[in-house]
């Protein structure tokens, strides 16, 4: 199936389901009111605004899809979410804001709940969402984030970049290695960057975090989640990152913490 759309197209519906090899190219003028679900592979969505969905704005369960210049605004769940085995997807130059469920679980972007390998977010911005800016809760494999920004996600108890979490023992994967390069977290309710019960490894390089509610960088060695008495967490490598004011509290799990420098 292939759908090619050009200028000034307005799509209004509850759910648009895309299988394989679809092109949605609106040259900046497509507005879709409803959830977009990508179930297939090798799709391209570009220059689309997705808003007012009763669920997620855009949910991706397929592979090798490319999402570029897409905005997800005022949806009732997460703006853009990769889950259920979705792998090798690229999310580029996307914006997600004001997503609000009323129950505390609407993120800007998420790669979570058994997502697959090779997913990349590049130059994406999350602003003023109900929960986290970027949420990697129970991600099934490693995720890479490049030059992404997470601002003022503070209505509930959100963090800028939440890099772990699990529902059950099977969600814990010590082989995960999330990588973040040149990312910024500012003004979020809880943490700027947090491992959130991640037993795999995390690398942060040339990232900045400031004016977040609790800690700018929160990477302990051990956590005590509700459904487990004690959990030994993975290693975190922080390289040439900035924080303000300078503090090393709650970063006992960080290797080479001396690389954190003051703004």
C-alpha positions, 0 to 999 in steps of 0.5 A: 500500500502506498499513500502519497499526500501533498499540500494542504491536506487535513485528515480527520479520523479516530485511527489511521493504520499504515502497513508497509511502504507508505509515504505521507509527505505533506510539505508541512501542511498535513494535520491529522486528528486521531492516532496513527498506527504503523504496523508495517515496515519501510514507511516514511512520514514527513511534515505531518502534525498529529493532534487531539488523538484519544490515544498516542499520536503516533505508535510504531510497531513495525521496522525500518520506518522513518519519521521526519518533521512530525509534530504531535500535540495535545494527544491523550497518550504519548506523542510518538511511541515505539513498542512491541518489537518495533526496530531500526526506526529513525525519528528525526527533527520531531516535536512533541508537546502538551500531551496529557492523559489526565492520569500521568502517563503521557510522554513526549517520546517513548521507546518502551515496552519490548521495543526492538533494536536499532531505534534512533531519535535525532534532533527531537524536542519534548516540551511540557508533556504530562510525564517524561520527555523521553521514556525508555521504560522496559525497552527491549534493546538499546536506544540511541538519542542524538541532540535531543532536548527535553524541557519543562515536562513537569505537570506530573512527576516527569523526568527529562530522559528516563532510561529504564524501568520494568514491569516484570523480571523478563523486562530486565536486560543486562545487555542493553546499552543506551547512548545519549549524545549532546542532549539537554534536559531543563526544568523537568519535574524530577530528574534531568537524566535518570537510569530508573532501575536500568541494569544495562549500561548507559553512556552520556556524552556532551549532555547538559542538565540544569534546573530540574526539580530533584537532580540533574543526573541520578544514577545510583548503584542500587535501587529498591523498586516496589516489586523487588527488594534490591536491584543492582544497576548497570554502569553509567559513563558520563563524558564531558557533560555539564550541570549547574550547580555542581553536585555529585550527590546520587551519582555513586553509580557513575564512572568518571564522574569527574567529567561532569563540569559546571556551566 
